[in-house]
């Protein structure tokens, strides 16, 4: 964990929250705020409710009463699929110390709740012992690029790409249901035919068969920050993003066509979420 991160322990009123994600009944987030500080993150709206003055990425709230609250909630609510990590990575660095995910997995398993974990962190491998032999568990590892230079611009504090690819291989080896979340697609950086092909080739080497793909949501609210980060090194990106904002429908069609063609080429299942 970065020493500059402000950590606050909080008492959550609820842990197992209703989800609006298709196919998911509930969401669970052990933390509010995320050390990864990805510049495209849509979850920055959570700062409005956190009462923090720090920038997004500079604070984490730890829901210290999670085991107690979640244990009570799973006994009262109807069994349904749980998405873990919708507004903050559940395996961000602080999890190494706090270990809240161990409790989440144990409690959900005990009550036979199916769940899916989404993370950019290889720390999920720590919990392979809990995930193994539980058919209702799945893990999605996020890949937005396989270029480290690009990763450091968009996801500076997240795990390096090779670490994520290694993690995928270990999860597959452990026979845990595993997929890649290719999202968000990074305009200009990971949306070209060659970039999509490179990502799918890398995925193929890990043994993963299924890829979920999503666009960059809320782009209008993020474009100023993104361009401030990328323009010094990639000034031509300015025109690319300007065009994209004006022609998003055509762009989405073009990207989806390339995704499906490339997935077929590599014999992968691609589910496009936009």
ZIRA-V70627 format. One record per backbone hydrogen bond with DSSP energy under -0.5 kcal/mol. CO is the residue of the C=O (numbers start at 0). NH is the residue of the N-H. If there is no record, write none. Layout:
co->CO nh->NH
co->CO nh->NH
This chain:
co->1 nh->4
co->4 nh->6
co->5 nh->59
co->7 nh->61
co->9 nh->11
co->9 nh->63
co->9 nh->64
co->14 nh->16
co->16 nh->26
co->20 nh->23
co->24 nh->18
co->25 nh->82
co->26 nh->16
co->27 nh->84
co->29 nh->62
co->31 nh->60
co->33 nh->36
co->35 nh->156
co->37 nh->40
co->40 nh->43
co->41 nh->44
co->42 nh->45
co->43 nh->46
co->44 nh->47
co->45 nh->48
co->45 nh->49
co->46 nh->49
co->46 nh->50
co->46 nh->51
co->54 nh->57
co->57 nh->5
co->59 nh->7
co->59 nh->61
co->60 nh->31
co->60 nh->62
co->61 nh->9
co->61 nh->63
co->62 nh->65
co->64 nh->68
co->65 nh->69
co->66 nh->70
co->67 nh->71
co->68 nh->72
co->69 nh->73
co->70 nh->74
co->71 nh->74
co->71 nh->75
co->72 nh->75
co->72 nh->76
co->80 nh->24
co->80 nh->25
co->81 nh->83
co->81 nh->115
co->82 nh->27
co->82 nh->84
co->83 nh->117
co->88 nh->91
co->91 nh->94
co->92 nh->95
co->93 nh->96
co->93 nh->97
co->94 nh->98
co->98 nh->101
co->98 nh->102
co->99 nh->103
co->100 nh->104
co->101 nh->105
co->102 nh->106
co->103 nh->107
co->104 nh->108
co->105 nh->109
co->106 nh->110
co->107 nh->112
co->108 nh->111
co->113 nh->81
co->114 nh->137
co->115 nh->83
co->116 nh->139
co->117 nh->89
co->118 nh->141
co->120 nh->123
co->121 nh->124
co->122 nh->125
co->123 nh->126
co->124 nh->127
co->126 nh->129
co->126 nh->130
co->127 nh->131
co->130 nh->133
co->132 nh->134
co->133 nh->136
co->135 nh->114
co->136 nh->176
co->137 nh->116
co->138 nh->140
co->138 nh->178
co->139 nh->118
co->139 nh->141
co->140 nh->180
co->143 nh->185
co->145 nh->147
co->146 nh->150
co->147 nh->151
co->148 nh->152
co->149 nh->152
co->149 nh->153
co->150 nh->154
co->153 nh->38
co->154 nh->157
co->159 nh->163
co->160 nh->164
co->161 nh->165
co->162 nh->166
co->163 nh->167
co->164 nh->168
co->165 nh->169
co->166 nh->170
co->167 nh->171
co->168 nh->172
co->169 nh->173
co->170 nh->175
co->171 nh->174
co->176 nh->138
co->178 nh->140
co->179 nh->181
co->179 nh->211
co->180 nh->142
co->180 nh->182
co->181 nh->213
co->184 nh->186
co->185 nh->188
co->185 nh->189
co->191 nh->195
co->192 nh->196
co->193 nh->197
co->194 nh->198
co->195 nh->199
co->196 nh->200
co->197 nh->201
co->198 nh->202
co->199 nh->203
co->200 nh->204
co->201 nh->205
co->202 nh->205
co->202 nh->206
co->202 nh->207
co->203 nh->206
co->208 nh->268
co->209 nh->179
co->210 nh->270
co->211 nh->181
co->212 nh->272
co->213 nh->184
co->214 nh->216
co->215 nh->218
co->217 nh->220
co->217 nh->221
co->218 nh->221
co->218 nh->222
co->221 nh->225
co->222 nh->226
co->223 nh->227
co->224 nh->228
co->225 nh->229
co->226 nh->230
co->229 nh->232
co->229 nh->233
co->233 nh->236
co->234 nh->237
co->235 nh->239
co->236 nh->240
co->237 nh->241
co->238 nh->242
co->239 nh->243
co->240 nh->244
co->241 nh->245
co->242 nh->245
co->242 nh->246
co->246 nh->250
co->247 nh->251
co->248 nh->252
co->249 nh->253
co->250 nh->254
co->251 nh->255
co->252 nh->256
co->253 nh->257
co->254 nh->258
co->255 nh->259
co->256 nh->260
co->257 nh->261
co->258 nh->262
co->259 nh->263
co->260 nh->264
co->261 nh->265
co->262 nh->267
co->263 nh->266
co->267 nh->269
co->268 nh->210
co->268 nh->270
co->269 nh->271
co->270 nh->212
